[in-house]
Amino acid sequence: MDYPLVHLSMFFLLISTGTMQAHSCFERVFSFGDSMMDTGNACLLAGGKYPTMSPPFGETYFHKPNGRWCDGRMVIDFIAQAYGLPPMPPSMGGNTTEYFQNGANFAVAAALALNNSFYKRVTGLDPPHPEDHSLGVQLQSFKNLLPIITKGSSVNGVMSSSLFVVGEIGGVDYVYSFLGNKSVFQILSLVPYIVAAIGSAVNDLANLGATTLIVPGMYAVGCAPATMIRFQSNNTEDFDIQTGCLKRLNQFAIYHNSMLMIELAKQRKLHPRANIIYADYYGAQSLLYLNKLDFPAPLYACCGVPGPYNVSTTMISCGTKGSETCPNPQNYISWDGGHLTEAANHAIANGILYGPFATPPLQSCSDQRSDHTYII
């Protein structure tokens, strides 16, 4: 997939000017996903004894660990803040109407798009987490909480005044299958099921009254230091000549994303009154690897162990004994080898919020609410 260079100057102009402030088009943001989106649910499930509750996680923005797989804010935090809302709270952190007044994040680290039993049946592999926190389970948790969230308000009113971000999710299904030595053919056979699971969640939310949904595609998984070291190769043809990333894995992500866009086109026909937006995380992230001025070490982890790509061949080691942290995470795309820095998350969020990586583009506040004129 090509991304014309004309987008490059536009994209980095938006990054250099920072996140624009606006009146809130939405009263709440609700989101679903895996560790690329999780703002603390996995940590709460583990009773606080979790890797992300150790320094240096959270050092850049929150100045302390807070359950995020990042040095600061995630993409979903920037999306919420762009609409005048605070960083996203984990859904498992409260159970009152007041707690959910600005929305919540239902994402859980290591969550699959497919439910655990189905994933095991079609792959023969044990799920990465024994408890099922898949997309369908997250959506059911949201439905169970709707009476609390909507207390004193109509369900339709809350749904129509909220923004829903469905993903990123599905990456864990694929990566664990690659790590389980499944063939490319076997992993490709998962794509229709995973895309259908995402489409089903969009359909359910639209049927409940959601009118604006952002659905992200897969990240550039072939650029993650953890996958670069796990699938390292001595064949130069295996690497993209411009980015240095593994072509095979990124081509897989592109295929998933193309199938997801077809599914979203179907959902738009089913729900013509809903604004269903495809967020091209892959495209937004890909441009970062070409920007050597802001990201001089694009394929290295900021926090990890000395060696190729600053990651371990067996596990992500950020925060463990023997790990080291770079002094300038804003110059890195990868935080710990498998997740992104706040700087990269900020850039991707800007590419989605302000173009050109949202299809269709996000509407202005004036399009959504007649009393607002700020462009989002």
N, C-alpha and C positions, 0 to 999 in steps of 0.2 A: 504494500500500500504506500503510495507516494504522498508526501506532505509538502506542497509547494513552498519554496523559500520565501514567497511573499508573506506567508503566515508567520515566518520566524520573527521578522522585525516587529510585527503587530503584537505577537505573543510576548516578547520580552519587554516591549514598551509597557504593557500592562503589568508585568512583574515589577519593573523598576519604579512604577508609580504607586505600587502597593495596592492593597485592597480598598476599593471605593466604599464609602459609607452610604447607607441608604435608610429611608424609613422602611419599616418591615412590611413586605408584601404578604407575609404569612405570620400567623400567630404562633405557630409551632412547626418544628421539624421532627419527623420520625424517620429512623433509618434502620437498615438491616444489613448483615454482612458477616465477614470473618475478621481475622486479626488486623487487616488493613483498615478496618472501620471501628473495631472494638475500643471503646473508651473506658473500659473497666469491668465489664461483666464477667469475663473469665477470671479476673482477679477476685471478684466478690465470690464467685463459685468456689474458689480455692481457699476461701477464708483469709485472704490477704497474703498468703504464702505463695508468691508468684514471682517469676523472674522480673517482671516489669515493676515490681515494688522495691527494687534495689537501684541505687545510683549506678550509672548516670542517666537512667531513663527519666524523662521529664525535665531535664536540666535547663533547656533553652527558654521555655515560656512559663511553665508552672513552677520551675525552680525546685521541684521535688518529684519523686516517682508518683504516678497516679493511675497506674494500670494500663496506660497506652504503650503500644510497641513503637515508641518514637521518642525523640528528644524534646518534643513539644506537641504542637497541635497536628491533628489528622486532617485529611481533606474535608471530612464531614464537619469538623469544627469551623473551618474557614467558610464553608457554605452557610452554616448557621449564623456566624458573625456577620456575613455579608448582608443578611436580612435583619440585622439589629438584635440578634439573639445571642445568649452566652454560649460558650463551648458546650458540646453535647454531653449531658449526664448519662450514665449507664442506666438502663431500665430497671435493673435489679437493685438499684440503690435507694428506692423509696416506693411507697404504695399509697400516696395521697394525691388528691386532685392538685394540690399546690405544687407537689414535686414535678408533675407532668405539665405544668402551665406553659412551658416553652417547648414541650416535646421531650423525646428521649431516644436513646440509641439502643437497639435490641441486638446488635451484632455481638458475636462471641468468637474469640480466637479459636482457630482450628475447626470452625463450623463448616459443614459441607452444604452444598446446594441440595444434594439428594439426602433423603433420610438414611440413617445409619443402616437399617436392615436391608434396604434396597441396594445401597452402595456395596455392602458385603456380598449380596447375592449376585450382582452383576460383575464384580471384580474378583471375588474370592479373598479380598483383603479385609483385615480388621479396620474399622474407622479410626481416625487419629485420636478421637476422644470417645471413651466408653459411653458417656451420656450423650444423648441425641440433642444437639443444639442447631440442627439444620434449619434451612430457610423456612420450611413449613412450620417447624416448632416455634421459631421466632415470631412468625406471623400469628400463630395461635396465641402466643403470649400477649401480643398486642390486642387481639380480639378479646381475650379474657380481661384485660385491663380497661377496655373501652368504657364500661360503666363508671369506673373511677375517673378516667380521663375526661369524660363528657358530663360529669355530674353538674346539674344545673344548666346544661346546654343540650342542644339536639345533636345526635350523632352526625347527621348530614352537615350541620353547621360547622362542627369541629373538623370533619373530614375535608370539606371544601375550602376551609381557611388554613389548612396545613400543607406543608410540602413533605413528600415522601421520597426517600432515597433508597432504592432497592438494590443493594450491592455496594461495592463489588463483592461477588460471591461466585463460587465455582472453581476458583483457582486452587483451593485446597484439594478438591476432588481430583483434579488433573495432576497436581504435583505429587500427591501421595501415590497415585497410580504409576507415575514415572519412577518414583523411588522404589515402588514395589516390583520394578522390572517388567511391567506390562508393556506389550508391544504398542507401537504407534497405532496400529489398526484397532487394537483393543481399547485404547484410550479415545480414539476418534469415535468409537461406538457409544461413548458416554455423552457426546456433545448434544444429540437430540434430547436426551433425558434431562440434562442440566439446563438447557435452554428452555425446555418445557416447564421445568420447575420454576424458573424465574418468571416466565410468562404467566404461569398459574398464580403466582403471588401478585403480579400486576393486575391480573383480572379480578382477583378477590378484593384488592384494595379499591379498584375502580367501582366494583359492585357495591362496596360499602359507602361510596360517595367521594372518594379521592378524585380531585380534579387536576392536580399537578404532581407528576411523578418523574423523577430522574432515575434512569437505569444505567449504571456504568457497565462498560465492557471490561475485559480482562486487562491487567497491566502488562507491561513488556517483561514477562517472566523470564525471558532469555537474557535479560540484562542484570538480573539480581546476582550479586556476588556469590550467594549460597548455591545457586544453580550453576553458575559459571565454574565453580570449583568442583561441584558434584559431577557435572557432565563435561569436564575439561577434555580437550582434544588437541592433538598435535597437527591436525589437518587445518590449514589456514582457510580452506573453502568452507569450513563449518561456521565461520565468523563473518558477520556483516562488515564490509570494508569501511563503512562510515562510522559505525558506532562501536564496533568490537564485540557486539553481543552475539549470542548463539542464535544462528538463523533458524534452526529446526524448532526450537521452543517458541520463538517469536512468531514463526509462521503458523504454529498451532494456535497461538493467541489470536492472530488475525482471523483464522478460520472460525474460531468460536465467536468472535465479535461479528463476523459477517452473518452467521446463523442467528445470533441474537437480534441483529437489526431486522432480519426477515420476520422473526417472531414479534418484535415490537410493531412492525407494520400491520400485522394481523390484529394485534391488540388495539391499535388506533382505529381500525375499522369496526371492531366490536364496541369501542367506547369513543365515539366521535366527539363527545363533549369533554373528554379528558385530554389534557396536554401531556403526552407521554414522550419524554425526552431521552434520547440516547446520549450518554456521556462518554466521549471517546478518551478514556484514560490512557489508552495505548498511544494515541496520537500526541496527546499533551506531554506524556512522559518521554516519548521518543525524541522530541525536540531538545530536551535537556541534555542529551548525550552529545549533541552537536555544539552546545554552548560551552566551550572549553574555558572561556573567561570567568564565568560564574561558577562552573563546576569542573575544576582542573583535574580531578581524580574521579571521573564518573563511574568507574566500575569497581571502586574500592569501598569497603564499609568504613564508616567513621569509627564505629565502636566494635572491636573484635580482637583477634589475636594476630601477632606478626606472621606474615607469610603471604602467599598468593591471595590477592583481593582482600586481605585482612580478615579472612574468615577461616574457621575450622572445617576440616573435611567431614566431621561427624556431627557437629551441632553448631547452632548460633551461640556464641560465647560471650556476648556483650554482658557486662556486669558480673561475670564470674571471675574467680581467681585466675590471674595471669592475663586478663584482657586489658586492652588499652583503649583510650578514647582520644580522638583527634581534638585539637584545641579550637577548631573552626568548623563545626558541623554545617554551617551555612554554605560551605564550599563543596559539600558532598550530596549526592543523590540518595545513596543508601545509608541508613543509620546503622543497622546491625547485620547486614547481609541479606536479610529477607524482607525488611520493611524500610520505609522511606524516612528521610529527615523532614523536619518541619519545613525547611526551605523548599524541598521538592514537592511536598504536599501543598504548600502555598501556591507554587507555580502551576501545578495541575488544577487546583481549585480555580485559579484565575482563568485558566484556559477554558474551563467549563462555564464559569459564571459570565465571563465577558467575551467569549468567543476566541477562536473559531471552532471549539471542540464540543459543541452541543448541537444535536439535530433532533427537532428544530431548535433554533436558538431560544434561550430563556427569554421570556417576555419582559418588557419593562413593567415597573410597578403600576404605571398608568394604564397598562393593558389589563392588569389584574384587579386593581382597585382604583376607582375613578378619582380618589382624593390624593393619589401619589403621582409624582411626575419624575421620580428618580429612576435612572436606568439601571437595571440589574442584568 
